[in-house]
Amino acid sequence: ASMPVPPTWGFDQIEEAGQRFAVSLSKGHAEKCKWREGICPESISEFPATQSAVLTTKFKERCTALRNLPRLPEVDVPLVLEQLPDEVRQRIDSLAGMEALELSEDREYALTLCLIALFG
């Protein structure tokens, strides 16, 4: 969650408001709620909320559709990858490795394919 603050606030005011906001988030859950004093599962941030199996199926469908193109659009793979967090970069690298092995594709082609299938 986020909390907008006036641009005139100093660091101390923002810090104090943030602490109050965090307490209200925690105390806002019912006494027996599993999120009280805890953290929300990472899946809560997935919008739209979709099951992993559906996401995987849709990703594979996009990869298949992209392979039917005469050629993929040019993508500066190193530039795109360096913009991503390490965890995302590692997952994409893993996906590309599986795609390359599955269809005996060039690794650079597989990385481009994955990036386009994931990000459009």
Buried (B, 14 or more C-beta within 10 A) or exposed (E): EEEEEEEEEEEEEEEEBEEEBEEEBEEEEEEEEEBEEEEEEEEEEEEEEEEEEEEEEEBEEBBEEBBEEEEEEEBEBEEBBEEBEEEEBEBBBEBBBEBBEEEEBEBEBBBBBBBBBBEE
